[in-house]
Amino acid sequence: MSSYKVTFLPDGEVLEVEDGTTIMGAAQKAGIYINSLCGGEGVCGKCRVQIADGRFRADKHSISFLSKEEVREGYALACQARVDEDAEVIIPPESRLEAEQILMEQPVVDYSQPEKLSVARIPSDPMTLFEPLVQKRYLELKEPNQEDNIGDIERIIRELRTSTDYKSFGMSLRCLQGLALKLRDNDWKVTATIAKHGDLWRILQIEPGDTTDRNYGLAVDVGTTTVVAQLVHLKSGNVIGVAGSHNLQAHYGEDVISRMIFACGNEKGVNPLHGAVVKNINSLIKTLTDEKGLTPEDITCVVAAGNTTMSHLLLSLIPCSIRLDPYVPTANIFPQIRANEIDIGINPEGVLETIADVASYVGGDIVAGVLACGMADRPETKVLIDVGTNGEIAIGNSEWMVCCSASAGPAFEGGGIRNGMRATRGAIERVKIKNGEVTYSTIGKAKPRGICGSGLIDLIYELVKNGIINSDGKFDLSRNSERVVEREGKPEFILAYAKDTETGKDLTISETGIGNLIRSKGAVFAAIKSLMDYVGLGFEDIDTFFVAGGFGTYLDIPRAIGIGLLPDIDTERIQFIGNSSLMGARMALLSAHAFERTIKIAKSMTNIELSTYQPFMDEYVAAMFLPHTDKKLFPSVDY
Amino acid sequence: MSSYKVTFLPDGEVLEVEDGTTIMGAAQKAGIYINSLCGGEGVCGKCRVQIADGRFRADKHSISFLSKEEVREGYALACQARVDEDAEVIIPPESRLEAEQILMEQPVVDYSQPEKLSVARIPSDPMTLFEPLVQKRYLELKEPNQEDNIGDIERIIRELRTSTDYKSFGMSLRCLQGLALKLRDNDWKVTATIAKHGDLWRILQIEPGDTTDRNYGLAVDVGTTTVVAQLVHLKSGNVIGVAGSHNLQAHYGEDVISRMIFACGNEKGVNPLHGAVVKNINSLIKTLTDEKGLTPEDITCVVAAGNTTMSHLLLSLIPCSIRLDPYVPTANIFPQIRANEIDIGINPEGVLETIADVASYVGGDIVAGVLACGMADRPETKVLIDVGTNGEIAIGNSEWMVCCSASAGPAFEGGGIRNGMRATRGAIERVKIKNGEVTYSTIGKAKPRGICGSGLIDLIYELVKNGIINSDGKFDLSRNSERVVEREGKPEFILAYAKDTETGKDLTISETGIGNLIRSKGAVFAAIKSLMDYVGLGFEDIDTFFVAGGFGTYLDIPRAIGIGLLPDIDTERIQFIGNSSLMGARMALLSAHAFERTIKIAKSMTNIELSTYQPFMDEYVAAMFLPHTDKKLFPSVDY
């Protein structure tokens, strides 16, 4: 078979591929990530590339995503275009996907060695014992005789009772079928796989010999944007791999609301969304097991955490009423199921647990986060916030917990703001203005393509600090800043000049964009403040303020305080905890006790419905200034 | 379509059937039962009939069951031969099946009205509450609002907690899928089907509207010979139908041992046996539901009781080690399963419970019997015996219980005895000899075809009582009885002369036959006696002596005592309880408490393995006389 040379621009990467390889395949080989929501099926149109030189073959239907002019200019979908001779391929900025967008929890923790737990940056929880939800036990059974001729399964249970602390065991019928031969053909030496199920341990399978080492679990954070999975060795508790991918549901809508609308458009609307996330998880399973020379059958347990909509779609439950007043999900607490009931391809007897939700807009991801940050375990009051399109906030301690969700709008994810973008390669993530001089840094040190949430917060802070905008977010035109220009009759601030940008155009921010960001930060702060007032506490009563999620990770704390997004407390009390949803899912996977705690957390947390809560409305209006109408709330802010 | 006249002989029944109807089908229409083990599939060869006049069509393969001569004489398999013109069909005695062979529990009891319970002839059990294993609850849910917006399933569970005594609920994933629409499309009025499962109630399904009346259960006695099912209305507790059929497994062997040998002959050997009994039950379900205008989906719960081998084959478990020293089953206590896991065609969410076994030869049928006779409920000591090919004996009270199984041999079922037969039409069931004059009665008042167990006991008793045989079972040839003749050099007693019998031959019994019956009765009595000695009690300590099963029902108690089969106690203390296995299964179906008791009974009963128990051997030898070597044990026996 002939092979051809493909050159990727602007990277300059060159590689040899076989005839008929897709551009997508070639890019993957070259380590270049091209955007794809549909997983290479030619249906999302996100992987547009321009073939500058060279011939290619492509399915006709991919043309529907391209204008006639683009086709003429050599544009094609990377997943459909197949190499037909040496080619030069230009990857436009919008088609680039950067891996750093997916937040993998760090660092990797060895839970089997409790003395090392502190490295998790998580308050150590003395009640979280190492006791994986699914365990394997190697049994050398006494051969029966006439004095001891109980049933085969009763013999296994008797041995399990002796060799574990557990007393109650159940089993499936499948685990009994064929058992008699399995024991006698293997000299009564077998391994029992047991799973915690309610108040008993259920025997999932009996395998010949000692297979205790081949027992793996998967913790999954099912995010609206990304799906991240950790592969955990259940015998040792060691995390042995982590992988993430973009949620393929994005094809059906960017956020949970648009996906719900899609799902509820017709009777079978849930199916494609369910299928998409299952495909995500199965492909992560394949990646992780291939990498370690394992098979999916070695995985016996999956613990998934996601927001309420994600949980519903994962389990193929109708999410429609989540979106409609009075915001009712099908279930907040989910049954343990066999993973293959929803086509998750692990061990056929393997189980799947879904972390319980609190309410329609405070999901299992927050419950997992509350578990991970130890809020429910100690008397000191803690706050957990997870800010994305929705901002979810939980406040509490071992005695009580309250939570709420505020619609923050898409500003923190770069939405609703011209030149706004997600925190991927080329996004401006840091901004500094000094003496009219603007400096910035971008993700991946690339030429700037836009500005992401953390960059926006920096920018707004620098603008108000330098007097370029006022506390109300309007430009102070009296300052005559050379970077403030009028476009289409409205003032804009030029953050990066055309000559320096990837797109060849000025990157600017308008009053509309600034206003959107102020509304977003106002909603989050108002939610925190009204929740604090609800429980009668002030910010000084907060022991630790945890910021979870991808957004938090890149946040500059003093500036986040400076614009009035975070409360003005000692910055040492503010901690980023990364992907606490994944962390909590893994803790539940490794501790039956921790898993049960998630159910207790979900049940005991009081959810405040902000959309009809008048104090929140008042707080929201008060928070529409930089940093706030009540400057006494932000004593350290000095502009 | 043309129709033809079929005349059945010797009955003389005439009926019109359509062209192509099988002889079997025609006979069923005429209310005449023809033997069939394979369910009309032409593979058991048991339904031979002789077509005396008229043409018929038949599949060629059915000829393999017939000799050339028989084919010439017009013999055919009734299930394969199809009517081709008017015909006269002779049903030979061996092909007749009589319904009375199948013991349906009597009478029908209304468990919802406890005051009527006494008619069950069962000691009333104050602890057996009416609380069916599967229940339907009609719920009128409060529509959610913002102050009350818990999840849909949590709303259902909250209502169930209010309207029942139950607190813990689980559910399957299927029951959540589609739930949101089901509630909203039906004005929040639904019926929940809940099943007891371990310590919680599991929600099996949610149906629109009020379907509480459509909820039926099936109690099944899975016997080696017959399978009997009762259809029970779970709302009222009323038994609304009962049906029985011959266990189709008979095709693979008459008794449990030969079926186990078949099952263990090759890797998939269990499958046909499993399939056969499933076919039995499904066809009983069809019969019972058709009769009442119901559908199999209306049945939500099955409780099956059988001996250990039957339970294993029902659940498709390998029974091979049951047969081999040290006699170990796969399981004694079985998991609750969905009935469709083993292809039992009821409601797809319906459950199946199998009554627990004590050991390889004391099965769920005995446990159900112990439940039914109330042994475990009261301080008085009771005995339950169930005599067939094996005799199972349980002795105990609310404090302790012991049991054993003795291989009685086939004599009580007419096996191993020339002219012996099962208790079907034409079997001599009663015998009396007075002044050398023999009188007898047959089942169905038919011409005698042979002698069944109860007739044999009568006969042996009359023979020894009249001095025709001695206590050792040998003929007293000095008496010169005209009915004692020598055949092939050995003496035999003529019970019925050729002129009076269906077969046209003398019905006789030889010393070999008498010896076989003595061994059978000796084994049963020795088992009872050694079990009594084991617990240190005498027969005077027995409150009630229950005789279960088909054999018991036709037994003449004084004569059973007279030959030394039953102990010589006041006959008022001996009670027949019929099909106590079916009765116990139904009690468990109607009472979660009773079902749990069966597990406790199975766990707490001590099984004595007689095959290596020396006292049993000694008792067995001592019991090889009529009534016994120790006549003091039978003071009331006056011969």
Interface residues (C-beta under 8 A of the other chain):
Chain A: P144 N145 Q146 D148 N149 I150 G151 D152 I153 E154 R155 G170 M171 S172 L173 L176 Q177 G178 L179 A180 L181 R184 G198 D199 L200 L315 S316 L317 I318 P319 C320 S321 D325 P326 Y327 V328 P329 T330 A331 N332 I333 F334 P335 I337 E341 I342 D357 A359 S360 E609 T612
Chain B: P144 N145 Q146 D148 N149 I150 G151 D152 I153 E154 R155 G170 M171 S172 L173 L176 Q177 G178 L179 A180 L181 R184 G198 D199 L200 L315 S316 L317 I318 P319 C320 S321 D325 P326 Y327 V328 P329 T330 A331 N332 I333 F334 P335 I337 E341 I342 D357 A359 S360 E609 T612
